[in-house]
Amino acid sequence: MKTSPRTFLAAALLVLPVLTSAHAQTLYSVTTTNNLINTLNPDTGALLNSYATPSPTQGSGGDALGASATALYYTTIDVATIYVLNPLTGAVVTSYARPAGAVDGLGYGTSSFGPTLFAHDYSAHRIDLLNPTTGASFANYTVSFDAIGGIDFDPVTNTLFVSDATGGIHELNPNTGAQLNSFATPAFEYGLGFVGGRLFTSANDGNIVERNAVTGVAINTFVSPGGNASALAGAVPEPATATLLVFALGLGGFVRPARRGPTASA
């Protein structure tokens, strides 16, 4: 029996939330006191899961974490490797060399090159755009401010956010580094992560703060499980997910069911 396009559309729409919801509404953190990567409820800060980092955290907060819907990316300024992890177990799926310099921030998103891992080198104030599968460099650019600390991609606005040494946060064009907006926070932010369009930051005070992504005003605050969070990340949906949705919608909208004959039963 043939599966009608409308049946495929309904099935695809049912499967999409299952594929994306588990990680799309998850906040990840790195805590230096216990060398753990943590899975958190972004509304309450409740600890949902945790596992050891693949290499020790950097004691002064120089850790980096990025997240797609299917992988975590981890490194510190002490190692020359970016680790790609299973987000459920922390198992190392693969690894590759990080760019030269001192990477203390990672963020997964999209650029004109497609899926992109953004690596932040605080020593050169440089943003490297990397192939998230191989680590190969697509491009890089330097920014005009003292970039250090957190970096992540807002999947709602498709823009990149980077913190600076004074507690400022800068919204950038991910392809060029051109500044689109900026605002101040009270302290230097070690971690910066997006869950959907929701911005979370972590300073050296044991808390994680949700902020308005336009003004920086605090919306909610909760205690970071395990101590100071040296890095944050929120999962950004894979482009393939959007492709599946478009494909399904296309079938539903443009492929008509087979025309029934005049004697077909209703």
Secondary structure by P-SEA (a helix, b strand, c coil): ccccaaaaaaaaaaaaaaaccccccbbbbcccccbbbbbbccccccccccccccccccccccbbbbbcccccccccccccbbbbbcccccccccccccccccccbbbbbbccccbbbbbbbccccbbbbccccccccccccccccccccbbbbcccccbbbbbccccbbbbcccccccccccccccccccbbbbcccbbbbbccccbbbbccccccccccccccccccccbbbbbcccaaaaaaaaaaaaaacccccccccccccc
